[in-house]
Amino acid sequence: MKALIVGGSGFLGRKLARRCLAAGYEVAATCLTRPGEIAGVTWSPLDVRRQDEVHALISSLRPELIINAAYRHTDWTTTAVGAANVALAASLVAARLVQVSSDAVFSGAAVRYDETCVPDPITPYGAAKAAAETAVSAISPTAVIVRTSLIIGDGESSHEARVHALVTRRSSGVLFTDDVRCPVHVADLAAALLELAVSEHRGVHHVAGADAVSRYELGLLIAQRDGLDGGHLPSGRRADTGLPGPVDVRLECAMTQRRLRTRLRGAREFLG
């Protein structure tokens, strides 16, 4: 199978590319500026905001599977319009499409959200991800849309880097004790994405960890795993800052988990 990872130079994209290679796929991946350093992957520069570039690349490669992991927190066009551009091009070559979405599509008002819940974003990034979901569903009804949460690895994620920076005083700020998510290990997420990609399932799926933890508790777990002094981690409450955004968002994954062989571990397990 020929697979294309859009946003392949990112944290999740790199893991997906390696997993596709291990599965024996012919793997191509895109980057915005700098190609990844994964042997066996064909790299192409791509700005997903440019429909002509997206169409030209996908028409040339003609992949059977496309996983879109491209986004930018502060850029609506990359996150929303880019997803539509990828979906349009995928439909023209009849490629199987998997769109990576986020728990940011929810406000947190309901706290617990299953796969049937309708997005109610309260941030520009959440709105862009919700718009991407709408576009992909309309353009490619057979696509899989996977909402996920904070993505953690074995030291490579931005969340882990921030914990190290805060403990060593190389960065300022706090980790919120009331900002709750369901972190997922990047290996579990990548495995689940590929399982869904080769399945007959379509529509929205939730792939997040089994544990709901605050960003502060997550920081303590990372610090403990890495032999850092968690007592140096500064804490605070989002509710006291007035920062916009959802506070407590917990993705319910029961329906998706029943469809997967991959077990979605909780942060207390994979960081234990």
C-alpha distance (Angstrom), angle and dihedral (degrees) to the residues before:
residue distance angle dihedral
M1 . . .
K2 3.79 . .
A3 3.80 111.7 .
L4 3.80 129.5 -171.1
I5 3.80 119.9 -158.9
V6 3.80 109.2 -160.0
G7 3.79 106.7 -155.4
G8 3.79 89.6 21.8
S9 3.80 95.4 157.2
G10 3.82 92.3 63.7
F11 3.81 126.2 92.7
L12 3.81 95.8 -94.0
G13 3.80 92.8 34.6
R14 3.80 92.5 57.9
K15 3.80 91.8 50.8
L16 3.81 90.6 48.5
A17 3.80 92.0 49.9
R18 3.80 92.1 51.6
R19 3.78 92.2 46.8
C20 3.80 92.0 50.0
L21 3.81 89.9 50.7
A22 3.80 90.5 50.3
A23 3.81 88.9 52.3
G24 3.79 90.2 55.5
Y25 3.81 97.5 -106.6
E26 3.77 125.1 148.1
V27 3.80 99.1 -116.6
A28 3.79 131.3 -153.7
A29 3.78 123.6 173.1
T30 3.78 138.0 -175.9
C31 3.77 133.1 -135.9
L32 3.78 132.4 -175.2
T33 3.81 98.5 -138.1
R34 3.79 113.9 -18.6
P35 3.83 124.7 41.0
G36 3.76 119.8 -132.1
E37 3.78 122.8 -108.7
I38 3.80 101.2 -121.2
A39 3.78 115.5 130.9
G40 3.78 113.7 -131.1
V41 3.81 95.4 29.0
T42 3.81 120.9 112.5
W43 3.82 107.3 -138.3
S44 3.79 126.3 -153.8
P45 3.80 129.0 178.9
L46 3.80 111.2 -122.8
D47 3.78 136.6 173.2
V48 3.81 103.3 -159.6
R49 3.81 89.3 -160.4
R50 3.82 88.6 72.1
Q51 3.79 109.3 76.4
D52 3.81 93.0 -166.1
E53 3.81 92.2 55.3
V54 3.80 92.8 47.4
H55 3.80 92.2 48.5
A56 3.81 93.2 46.9
L57 3.81 94.7 49.6
I58 3.80 97.0 45.2
S59 3.81 92.3 43.3
S60 3.80 88.9 52.3
L61 3.82 96.9 45.8
R62 3.83 96.4 36.8
P63 3.83 94.3 -162.0
E64 3.78 120.3 -167.8
L65 3.82 91.4 -145.6
I66 3.81 129.1 36.2
I67 3.80 123.1 -174.7
N68 3.79 112.9 -170.8
A69 3.79 111.2 -153.2
A70 3.82 95.7 152.7
Y71 3.81 119.3 123.6
R72 3.79 143.2 134.0
H73 3.78 120.0 -150.6
T74 3.78 94.0 -142.0
D75 3.80 100.4 36.6
W76 3.80 119.6 78.8
T77 3.79 92.7 -174.5
T78 3.81 95.0 56.8
T79 3.80 94.4 44.8
A80 3.80 101.8 38.0
V81 3.81 108.9 20.2
G82 3.80 90.9 35.7
A83 3.80 90.7 57.5
A84 3.81 90.4 50.9
N85 3.81 90.7 49.4
V86 3.81 91.3 51.9
A87 3.82 91.8 46.9
L88 3.81 92.3 50.8
A89 3.79 92.6 50.1
A90 3.82 91.9 44.5
S91 3.80 90.7 53.7
L92 3.81 91.6 53.2
V93 3.82 92.1 58.3
A94 3.84 94.4 35.8
A95 3.81 92.0 -119.1
R96 3.79 122.2 166.1
L97 3.81 106.1 -111.5
V98 3.79 129.6 -151.6
Q99 3.81 115.8 -175.5
V100 3.81 118.4 -161.8
S101 3.81 111.6 -141.1
S102 3.79 134.9 171.9
D103 3.79 145.9 -124.4
A104 3.82 84.2 -117.0
V105 3.82 87.2 88.3
F106 3.83 87.2 78.4
S107 3.80 129.4 74.8
G108 3.79 97.0 -145.8
A109 3.81 92.2 -121.6
A110 3.80 91.4 119.9
V111 3.85 94.5 36.6
R112 3.82 93.5 -156.5
Y113 3.80 119.1 61.9
D114 3.78 128.4 -178.4
E115 3.80 128.5 -169.1
T116 3.82 92.9 -85.1
C117 3.80 95.6 57.9
V118 3.80 117.8 114.0
P119 3.83 116.0 -126.2
D120 3.80 117.0 -105.2
P121 3.83 103.2 176.1
I122 3.80 122.2 -172.6
T123 3.82 99.6 -174.1
P124 3.82 131.0 63.8
Y125 3.81 90.8 -116.9
G126 3.79 91.8 50.3
A127 3.79 90.1 48.5
A128 3.81 90.7 50.7
K129 3.80 91.6 51.2
A130 3.82 90.7 47.8
A131 3.80 90.0 50.1
A132 3.81 89.3 50.2
E133 3.80 89.9 53.4
T134 3.80 91.3 50.7
A135 3.80 93.1 48.7
V136 3.81 94.5 46.9
S137 3.82 92.2 47.5
A138 3.81 91.4 50.9
I139 3.80 96.9 44.3
S140 3.81 98.3 38.2
P141 3.83 112.4 23.2
T142 3.82 91.0 178.7
A143 3.82 93.4 56.7
V144 3.79 123.4 113.1
I145 3.81 116.5 -126.5
V146 3.79 113.2 -161.4
R147 3.79 120.0 -164.6
T148 3.77 113.8 -161.2
S149 3.80 139.6 170.5
L150 3.82 137.4 -138.6
I151 3.81 107.3 -17.9
I152 3.81 115.4 -140.4
G153 3.80 129.6 -176.9
D154 3.76 138.3 173.2
G155 3.77 94.5 -66.7
E156 3.81 100.7 -47.4
S157 3.81 103.3 95.4
S158 3.80 127.2 97.9
H159 3.81 89.7 -121.3
E160 3.80 91.6 57.8
A161 3.81 91.8 45.3
R162 3.81 90.0 52.8
V163 3.81 92.2 52.4
H164 3.80 90.3 52.9
A165 3.80 91.3 47.6
L166 3.82 92.6 49.9
V167 3.82 94.5 47.2
T168 3.81 92.3 49.6
R169 3.83 92.6 43.4
R170 3.80 91.7 -119.3
S171 3.79 87.7 125.1
S172 3.78 135.1 34.2
G173 3.78 128.8 -137.6
V174 3.79 138.2 71.6
L175 3.79 139.6 -94.9
F176 3.78 112.1 -122.2
T177 3.79 119.8 -119.6
D178 3.82 93.0 -161.1
D179 3.82 98.4 45.5
V180 3.80 102.8 97.0
R181 3.81 129.0 -172.9
C182 3.82 139.3 154.0
P183 3.83 104.4 -112.9
V184 3.80 117.9 -152.9
H185 3.79 130.0 -156.2
V186 3.80 111.4 -115.5
A187 3.81 91.1 -130.0
D188 3.82 91.7 55.4
L189 3.80 91.4 46.3
A190 3.80 93.7 48.9
A191 3.80 91.9 48.0
A192 3.80 91.7 48.9
L193 3.81 92.3 48.3
L194 3.79 91.9 53.8
E195 3.80 92.2 45.2
L196 3.78 90.4 53.9
A197 3.79 91.4 43.4
V198 3.80 92.9 61.2
S199 3.80 94.6 39.2
E200 3.79 128.4 88.8
H201 3.80 91.9 -117.1
R202 3.78 123.0 116.6
G203 3.79 138.4 -179.5
V204 3.79 131.1 37.7
H205 3.80 121.8 -7.7
H206 3.80 130.1 173.4
V207 3.79 118.5 -137.9
A208 3.79 111.5 179.1
G209 3.78 137.9 126.6
A210 3.79 124.6 -77.6
D211 3.83 94.4 -120.2
A212 3.80 127.0 74.1
V213 3.81 107.0 -148.7
S214 3.78 135.7 164.1
R215 3.77 119.6 -113.0
Y216 3.80 87.6 -110.4
E217 3.81 93.2 52.7
L218 3.79 88.7 47.1
G219 3.79 88.5 52.5
L220 3.80 91.4 51.6
L221 3.81 90.8 50.6
I222 3.81 91.4 50.8
A223 3.80 91.8 46.8
Q224 3.80 92.1 50.0
R225 3.81 92.6 49.2
D226 3.79 91.7 49.3
G227 3.81 96.3 45.1
L228 3.80 94.9 -110.6
D229 3.79 127.0 142.0
G230 3.79 104.8 -103.4
G231 3.79 88.7 -166.8
H232 3.80 87.3 76.8
L233 3.79 92.7 59.7
P234 3.82 110.6 108.0
S235 3.80 115.4 -136.0
G236 3.78 136.2 -165.3
R237 3.78 143.7 150.5
R238 3.78 123.9 -93.2
A239 3.81 87.8 -149.5
D240 3.82 88.7 65.4
T241 3.81 95.1 52.2
G242 3.79 103.5 56.0
L243 3.80 90.1 -134.6
P244 3.81 111.5 156.1
G245 3.76 120.2 -117.3
P246 3.78 142.6 77.1
V247 3.79 118.2 -57.3
D248 3.81 109.7 -165.5
V249 3.82 115.5 24.9
R250 3.81 118.7 161.4
L251 3.78 118.9 -178.4
E252 3.80 112.8 -145.2
C253 3.81 107.5 -145.5
A254 3.82 103.2 176.9
M255 3.79 95.9 116.3
T256 3.79 93.2 46.8
Q257 3.81 93.7 43.6
R258 3.79 90.2 56.5
R259 3.80 88.4 58.5
L260 3.80 95.2 49.0
R261 3.78 135.6 78.2
T262 3.80 88.2 -161.8
R263 3.80 110.8 90.2
L264 3.79 112.9 -135.5
R265 3.78 103.0 -135.4
G266 3.77 124.1 -155.5
A267 3.80 124.2 -119.9
R268 3.80 92.5 -110.1
E269 3.81 87.8 59.9
F270 3.79 103.2 41.8
L271 3.80 92.8 41.2
G272 3.81 94.1 40.7
